Amino acid sequence: MALSREEVGDIGREAAESVIPSQCREKCMLAGMNFALSTTMGGEPYVPTLFPINVAGLVKPSDLVIPHSELAMHVGAAGKNLLAWAVREDGRYARVVYENSHGCCDYAHGLPSELLSPELLRVTRDLLHIKES
């Protein structure tokens, strides 16, 4: 028995809701767009984006949490789980997408040492051959 167009749409909406709640979709989409634009345009040399799966087994889960730096506390990112990150090729600047307090996504940028744990930063540099600044 074939599914109707409406049934297929309902299945798609339910699947999307299970991944990203409807109240978070716009916030997550904007965080992803800001992240993508900042790492691909403007001539800044960024290495590929990394995700937690890329460092699985190389760092502890606690290393995938944004540290309590002055910047991270100011923007509300301190203690939040990283979803994606990128570091400039010269190692001087980082951009991150993280899970905020409401289970949605947010975006921040700044010094790598303010947004990434020391171990995650070391592993990221090793994996992507980034120079230490």
C-alpha positions in Angstrom: 0.0 0.0 0.0 1.5 3.3 -1.1 1.7 6.3 1.3 -0.1 9.5 0.4 1.7 12.8 0.0 0.2 13.9 3.4 1.4 10.8 5.2 4.9 11.3 3.8 4.8 14.9 4.9 3.7 13.9 8.4 6.5 11.3 8.6 9.0 14.0 7.6 7.8 16.5 10.1 7.8 14.0 12.9 11.4 13.0 12.0 12.5 16.6 11.9 10.8 17.3 15.2 12.7 14.4 16.8 16.0 15.9 15.7 15.5 19.6 16.1 12.4 20.8 18.0 10.3 23.3 16.0 11.1 26.2 18.4 14.8 25.6 17.7 14.8 25.3 13.9 15.2 29.0 13.1 17.9 29.4 15.8 19.9 26.4 14.6 19.6 27.4 11.0 20.9 30.8 11.7 23.7 29.5 13.9 24.7 27.1 11.1 24.5 29.9 8.4 26.7 32.2 10.5 29.2 29.5 11.1 29.3 28.5 7.4 29.6 32.0 6.1 32.3 32.9 8.6 34.4 29.8 7.7 34.0 29.9 3.9 33.8 33.6 2.9 35.9 36.7 3.5 39.2 35.1 2.5 39.9 33.8 6.0 41.9 30.5 5.8 39.9 28.0 7.9 40.5 24.3 7.9 37.6 21.9 7.6 34.8 21.9 10.2 35.1 19.3 12.9 32.3 17.5 14.7 32.4 15.4 17.9 32.4 12.2 15.8 35.7 13.3 14.2 37.5 13.2 17.6 35.6 10.2 19.1 38.1 8.2 21.2 40.7 10.9 21.0 39.3 13.2 23.6 37.1 12.7 26.7 33.4 13.8 26.5 34.3 16.5 29.0 36.7 18.0 26.4 33.7 18.6 24.1 32.4 21.2 26.6 33.2 24.9 26.1 35.5 26.0 29.0 34.5 28.7 31.5 36.6 31.5 29.9 35.6 35.2 30.2 34.4 35.2 26.6 32.4 32.0 26.9 30.7 33.2 30.1 29.9 36.6 28.5 28.1 35.0 25.5 26.5 32.2 27.6 28.5 29.4 26.0 30.5 28.3 29.0 29.8 24.7 30.0 27.8 24.0 26.8 28.3 21.0 24.5 30.1 21.7 21.2 28.2 20.7 18.0 30.8 21.9 15.5 34.0 23.9 15.4 36.6 25.3 13.1 40.0 27.0 13.7 41.8 29.3 11.3 44.9 27.8 9.6 47.1 30.1 11.6 45.5 28.9 14.8 44.6 32.4 15.9 40.8 32.3 15.8 38.0 29.8 16.3 34.3 29.6 15.5 31.9 27.2 17.2 28.3 26.0 17.2 27.1 24.8 20.5 23.9 23.5 22.2 22.5 26.4 24.3 20.5 26.2 27.6 17.2 25.7 25.7 18.4 22.6 23.8 18.8 24.8 20.7 21.9 25.9 18.8 24.0 29.0 19.1 27.2 30.4 17.5 30.2 32.1 19.0 33.7 33.1 17.8 36.9 34.1 19.5 40.3 32.9 20.6 40.6 29.1 20.4 41.7 28.9 24.0 38.5 30.6 25.1 36.2 28.3 23.2 37.9 24.9 23.1 39.3 22.8 25.9 43.2 22.5 25.9 43.0 18.8 24.9 40.4 19.4 22.2 42.5 22.2 20.8 45.7 20.0 20.8 43.9 17.2 19.0 42.3 19.6 16.5 45.7 21.1 15.7 47.3 17.6 15.4 44.5 16.2 13.2 44.4 19.2 10.8 48.1 20.2 11.0 47.3 23.7 12.3 50.2 25.8 13.4 50.3 26.9 17.1 49.9 30.6 17.4 
